[in-house]
Amino acid sequence: TAQLSDAGFARIAVRDGGQGIAEAHRSVIFEPFHSGKPQGMGVGLSLSRRFVERCGGRLWNEPNPDHGECFILTLPWSLGTDFLRATNV
C-alpha cells in the first residue's frame, strides 16, 4: 500500500503472507551481515535502512496479525511523491 500523510511523508507498506520473522531474529534483521538465509550476505536490509534514513525517512518491520511480515518505509513527500509517480502505485 502507499499513501501520503498530512505530516509531509509518503508511507509505503509491503506485506507478505509467509511464515514471518522468528522472534529471535526480530531485533537483529537490520544489522549488517546478519542473515536468516544459509547463502545470504546480510546486507540488503541494513543498506536499505541506511539509504532511507539518509533521505530523511524511516524503515521498519512489524508482524502481520495473522501470519507473515510487513515492512514499512516513510519518506518526505518531496522524495516520496516522485517515487510514487515512478512506480505508478
N, C-alpha and C positions, 0 to 999 in steps of 0.2 A: 504494500500500500504506500501511497505517497500523499502528503498533504502539506499545505502551507499554514503556519500558525500566525496568530496576531502578534506574537513575540518576536517576529522577524526571522523565523527559522523554517526551513523545509525539513520535514520529518519523513524518513523512508524506513519502512519496516519490511523485512523479508522473513517469512515463516516457512517452516517445513513440518512434515508430519512423521519424521523419523523417530529414532529412539531417544533423541535429545543428548544432552551432555551429562555425564556422570557427575554427581555432586563432588567427588574428589578432584575433578579437573576444573570445576567451575571457577575457582579463584586464580587459576594459572593459564587459562587459554589464551590470554593476550600477552603472555610473557614471551620474549624472544627465545626461539629454539625449543619451545615446548610443543609437542605434537602427540595426538592420540592415535596417529596412524603409524604403522610399522616403517613405512618408507617416507614419512613426512619430514620436512625440514623444520617446520615450526616457525616460519617467518611471515606467513600470509596475514594472520590476524594482527600480529604485532605491527607490521608495516602499515596495514590498513588503518589501525587506530592512530598511529603517529601522523599519517597523512591527514586524516580527518581533523585531528586536534590542531595541526598547523594551519588548517583552513578556518579555524575558529569554531569547529563543531565538536560533537561527541559521538562515540561508537561504543555500544554495549550490547549485552545479550540478556535474555530472560527466557525461562522455560515457558512453553505454551501450557495452558491449563490442563489439557488432556494428554498430549504427548508431543514430542518434537521441541524445536527451539525457535526463538525469534531473535534476529539481530536487527538492531535499530541504530540509525545514524541521523544526526541532525547537522545541518549546515546553514550558515547565514543565507538569507534569501538571495543576496547578490550572487552567491555561488550556486545555491540550490535551484533557483529558477532556471538557470542555464542548463543544469544537469537534467531537470525535469523535461525541458524542451528537447534536449538532445536525445533522450531515451523514449520520448513520447509516452511517458507514464501518465 
